[in-house]
Amino acid sequence: MVTLDSSIAFLIYITAVSSAAAGVTEACKSVIPFLTTDYEPQDDCWEDHNEAARFMNYKRFFNLLISVVAAGFIFGAIGLDPAKILLGDEIAYVENPWKVGTWMWGIIAVFGSPFFASILKILEGLKKQVETDRPPNRPRRKVTGPRDQK
């Protein structure tokens, strides 16, 4: 069953893997100069503009590809199924984490990370609001027993 806590745990897990994949991509950028180069047209003609745009699109594609592969590998290495986390199962580990479904979670994590981060902030705020909106304790009245009469 999906609960507020399981939803938050799911979003934290997805966001953490996405951030780790972004870190791997940044590490690859430091090694592969093609991934960090900004391409500008040499002359002000259509051919140069098209070639610069094509190289920029290649760069974006490879950055995303590295992130997706890294996220899929992280999901596989950890061996947790995000769907089981969302559903609040007792055991979220999978026997064979190297199936296609694991790699699909990598795609979902990379492309959905801004959305998931926004939803996570909203749900954490909702949880905090729910926890603070509890009705106050009932007023208590001190009761004393009969006093000793002397």
SVG drawing of the C-alpha trace seen along z (x, -y; Angstrom):
<svg xmlns="http://www.w3.org/2000/svg" viewBox="-12 -36 52 50">
<polyline fill="none" stroke="black" stroke-width="0.4" points="0.0,0.0 1.3,-3.4 1.6,-5.7 3.1,-9.1 6.2,-7.6 6.7,-5.1 6.3,-7.8 8.9,-10.0 11.3,-7.0 10.8,-6.2 11.4,-9.8 14.5,-10.1 15.9,-6.8 15.2,-8.0 16.6,-11.4 19.7,-10.0 20.4,-7.7 19.8,-10.5 22.3,-12.7 24.9,-9.9 24.4,-9.5 24.9,-13.2 28.1,-13.0 29.3,-10.1 28.5,-12.3 30.5,-15.2 33.4,-12.9 33.2,-11.7 33.1,-15.3 36.5,-15.9 38.0,-13.1 36.3,-13.5 36.8,-17.0 34.1,-16.6 31.5,-16.6 32.4,-20.0 33.2,-21.9 30.8,-24.7 30.5,-24.7 30.1,-28.0 29.9,-28.7 33.2,-29.9 31.5,-32.1 28.0,-33.7 26.6,-31.3 23.9,-28.6 26.3,-25.7 28.4,-26.7 25.4,-27.3 24.0,-23.9 27.3,-22.2 27.6,-23.9 24.0,-22.9 24.7,-19.3 27.8,-19.1 25.9,-20.6 23.1,-18.0 25.7,-15.2 27.2,-16.5 23.8,-16.7 22.9,-13.2 26.1,-11.6 25.8,-13.4 22.3,-12.0 23.4,-8.6 26.2,-8.5 23.7,-9.5 21.2,-6.8 23.8,-4.1 25.2,-5.2 21.8,-5.3 20.9,-1.9 24.2,-0.5 23.6,-2.0 20.1,-0.6 21.5,2.8 24.4,2.6 22.2,1.7 19.5,4.3 16.5,2.4 13.3,2.2 11.9,-1.4 8.4,-0.1 8.6,2.2 9.8,-0.8 6.8,-2.9 4.4,-0.1 5.9,0.2 6.9,3.9 8.8,5.3 11.6,6.5 12.6,4.3 15.6,6.3 15.3,8.2 16.9,11.5 18.2,10.5 18.6,6.7 20.3,6.8 17.1,7.2 15.7,4.6 13.3,3.2 16.3,2.0 17.7,0.1 14.2,-1.4 14.3,-2.9 17.6,-4.5 15.9,-6.2 13.0,-7.3 15.4,-8.6 17.5,-10.7 14.7,-12.2 12.3,-12.6 14.7,-13.9 13.6,-17.6 9.9,-16.4 10.7,-13.9 12.7,-16.5 9.7,-19.0 7.3,-16.3 9.6,-15.3 9.7,-18.9 5.9,-19.0 5.4,-15.7 7.9,-16.5 6.1,-19.8 2.8,-17.9 4.2,-15.4 5.5,-18.2 2.1,-19.9 0.3,-16.7 2.6,-16.1 2.1,-19.6 -1.7,-19.7 -2.4,-17.1 -5.1,-18.2 -3.7,-19.5 -3.7,-17.3 -6.8,-17.5 -6.7,-19.8 -5.8,-18.1 -7.1,-18.9 -5.2,-18.0 -7.2,-15.9 -6.3,-15.7 -7.5,-13.2 -9.2,-14.1 -6.9,-16.1 -6.0,-14.7 -8.1,-16.4 -6.5,-16.9"/>
</svg>
